[in-house]
């Protein structure tokens, strides 16, 4: 957060905002980054209750979220421009959270969240990556309406291409879909601004490995470099 905003908030340099600063003692200081330790399976059992906030609309859950800071935080703010982790939806942070949540489901005994909850957050993540009816991703989005305004200026984040999303498709979604027999095919749109040739091939290899038949859409908007035969 910029120095000017800190001054406006009454926060001085070296203040610990919720300990010695103006919001000392406030119960609402949760940030999405607090879930990252599960990305590396670090927490001991017994802290799983922290995940309940992810699914609460009064905290992190949003139509195009999750938010980076819980809504009850006195410093919660959806920024109209880059670069504040004060409430906007940040794709990179969402990727971290989904990896952490998958680890929680696979490696911890708990009844706070379910596999359906993982897919719910993943579907929201996918829905967020749109602009004017086309696939799109930038640095941060408005968690309430999905707008990328203020974060997609020229030469800013038009190449904000998260391989982390593809990693989630490959390592989490495809195996789950195959195990639950939810689909026979894996359909990939290989096109500039959607999935690259390299990403499409990675997805197809993963799909074939669990018995899903690959299908490809390509060259619908512009010619792309040759994609290896997905049936190979």
C-alpha positions in Angstrom: 0.0 0.0 0.0 1.4 3.4 -0.9 2.8 5.7 1.8 0.1 8.3 1.1 -2.6 5.8 1.8 -0.9 4.7 5.0 -0.7 8.3 6.2 -4.4 8.8 5.4 -5.2 5.6 7.5 -3.3 6.9 10.5 -0.7 4.2 10.2 2.9 5.2 11.0 6.1 3.6 9.8 7.0 0.5 11.9 3.4 0.2 13.3 2.1 -3.4 13.5 -1.4 -2.6 12.2 -3.4 -4.9 14.5 -1.0 -4.9 17.4 0.4 -1.4 18.1 -1.3 0.5 15.2 -4.7 2.2 15.1 -6.5 -1.1 14.7 -4.9 -2.8 17.6 -7.2 -5.5 19.0 -9.5 -5.6 15.9 -10.6 -9.2 15.3 -10.6 -8.8 11.6 -7.2 -8.9 10.0 -7.4 -12.1 7.9 -5.7 -12.1 4.5 -5.9 -14.8 1.8 -2.2 -15.3 2.0 -2.7 -16.8 5.4 -3.8 -20.0 3.7 -0.5 -20.4 1.8 1.2 -22.6 4.4 -1.1 -25.4 3.4 0.4 -25.1 -0.1 3.5 -26.7 1.4 1.6 -28.9 3.9 3.3 -27.0 6.7 0.5 -26.5 9.4 0.1 -29.2 12.1 -3.4 -30.7 12.3 -5.8 -28.5 14.3 -5.9 -25.3 12.3 -8.3 -26.4 9.6 -11.1 -24.1 10.9 -9.3 -21.2 9.2 -10.6 -22.4 5.9 -14.2 -21.7 6.8 -13.6 -18.0 6.1 -12.8 -18.8 2.4 -16.4 -19.9 1.8 -18.0 -17.1 3.7 -19.4 -14.1 1.7 -18.8 -11.9 4.7 -15.1 -12.7 4.5 -13.4 -14.0 1.3 -16.1 -15.5 -1.0 -17.1 -13.3 -3.9 -18.7 -13.7 -7.3 -15.3 -13.2 -8.9 -13.1 -13.9 -5.9 -11.8 -14.8 -3.5 -10.8 -11.4 -2.1 -7.2 -11.0 -0.9 -8.4 -9.5 2.4 -11.6 -10.3 4.3 -14.4 -7.8 3.9 -14.7 -7.1 7.7 -11.1 -5.8 7.7 -11.1 -2.1 8.5 -8.6 -1.6 5.7 -10.6 -3.6 3.1 -10.6 -1.7 -0.2 -11.2 -2.7 -3.8 -8.6 -0.7 -5.7 -9.4 0.9 -9.0 -5.8 0.6 -10.1 -2.6 -1.4 -9.5 -1.2 -2.6 -7.1 -2.9 -3.1 -3.8 -3.5 -6.5 -2.1 -6.3 -4.9 -0.1 -9.4 -6.6 -1.4 -9.2 -7.2 -5.2 -9.1 -10.7 -6.7 -5.6 -11.7 -7.7 -5.3 -14.7 -10.0 -1.9 -15.7 -8.7 -3.2 -15.7 -5.1 -6.2 -17.8 -6.2 -3.9 -20.4 -7.7 -1.9 -20.6 -4.4 -5.1 -21.0 -2.5 -6.5 -23.8 -4.7 -3.2 -25.7 -4.4 -3.3 -25.3 -0.7 -7.0 -26.4 -0.5 -6.2 -29.5 -2.5 -3.5 -30.4 -0.1 -5.9 -29.9 2.8 -8.4 -32.2 1.2 -5.8 -34.9 0.4 -3.5 -34.8 3.4 -5.6 -33.7 6.4 -8.5 -35.1 8.3 -11.1 -32.4 8.5 -14.8 -31.6 7.8 -14.6 -27.9 7.2 -14.4 -28.0 3.4 -15.2 -30.6 0.7 -14.1 -31.5 -2.8 -17.3 -29.7 -4.0 -16.0 -26.6 -2.4 -12.7 -26.9 -4.3 -14.6 -27.1 -7.6 -16.8 -24.2 -6.6 -13.8 -22.0 -6.0 -12.1 -23.3 -9.2 -15.3 -22.5 -11.3 -15.3 -19.0 -9.9 -11.6 -18.7 -10.8 -12.4 -19.9 -14.4 -15.4 -17.5 -14.7 -13.2 -14.6 -13.7 -10.9 -15.1 -16.6 -13.1 -13.4 -19.2 -13.2 -10.0 -20.9 -15.9 -9.0 -23.4 -16.9 -12.6 -23.9 -13.4 -13.8 -24.6 -10.8 -15.6 -22.4 -8.6 -13.1 -20.6 -6.4 -12.7 -17.5 -4.6 -9.7 -16.0 -3.0 -8.8 -12.7 -6.1 -8.3 -10.6 -9.9 -8.1 -10.9 -12.8 -6.5 -9.1 -14.1 -9.4 -7.0 -17.7 -8.2 -7.2 -18.2 -7.6 -11.0 -15.1 -9.2 -12.5 -13.9 -6.0 -14.1 -10.1 -5.8 -15.0 -10.3 -2.0 -15.3 -7.3 -0.3 -13.9 -5.2 -3.4 -14.0 -5.0 -4.1 -17.7 -3.5 -0.9 -19.1 -1.2 -1.2 -22.1 2.2 -2.8 -21.3 1.0 -3.6 -17.9 -0.3 -7.2 -17.6 -1.6 -8.2 -21.0 0.9 -11.1 -20.9 -0.1 -12.1 -17.4 -0.2 -15.7 -18.4 -0.6 -18.0 -15.4 0.8 -21.5 -15.9 -0.5 -22.1 -12.4 -4.1 -22.3 -13.8 -3.0 -25.0 -16.2 -1.2 -26.8 -13.4 -4.5 -26.9 -11.5 -6.3 -28.4 -14.5 -3.6 -31.1 -15.0 -2.8 -32.1 -11.4 -6.2 -31.5 -9.7 -9.2 -31.3 -12.1 -8.4 -33.9 -14.8 -7.6 -36.7 -12.3 -10.7 -36.0 -10.3 -13.0 -35.9 -13.4 -11.6 -39.2 -14.6 -11.8 -40.9 -11.2 -15.5 -39.8 -10.8 -16.2 -40.7 -14.5 -17.7 -37.2 -15.1 -16.5 -37.0 -18.7 -15.2 -39.0 -21.7 -13.5 -36.2 -23.5 -11.0 -33.5 -22.7 -11.7 -30.5 -25.0 -9.0 -27.8 -25.3 -9.3 -24.5 -27.2 -5.8 -23.9 -28.6 -5.7 -20.3 -29.7 -3.8 -17.1 -28.9 -5.2 -15.7 -25.7 -6.7 -19.0 -24.6 -4.4 -22.0 -24.3 -1.0 -22.0 -26.0 0.3 -24.9 -28.0 2.6 -26.0 -25.2 -0.2 -25.8 -22.6 -2.6 -27.7 -24.8 -0.1 -30.5 -25.3 0.5 -30.7 -21.5 -3.3 -30.9 -20.9 -3.7 -33.6 -23.6 -0.9 -35.7 -22.2 -2.5 -35.6 -18.7 -5.9 -36.4 -20.1 -4.7 -39.4 -22.1 -2.9 -40.6 -19.1 -6.2 -41.1 -17.2 -8.1 -42.4 -20.2 -9.9 -39.2 -21.5 -10.1 -38.8 -25.2 -8.6 -35.5 -26.4 -10.4 -33.1 -28.7 -9.0 -29.8 -29.9 -10.4 -26.5 -31.2 -7.8 -24.4 -33.1 -7.4 -21.6 -35.6 -10.9 -20.3 -35.0 -9.7 -16.7 -34.7 -6.2 -16.7 -36.0 -3.6 -19.3 -37.3 -1.5 -20.9 -34.6 1.8 -22.9 -34.8 1.2 -26.6 -35.5 -0.2 -28.5 -32.6 1.0 -32.1 -32.4 -1.8 -34.6 -33.1 -3.6 -34.9 -29.8 -4.6 -38.5 -30.7 -0.9 -39.6 -30.6 
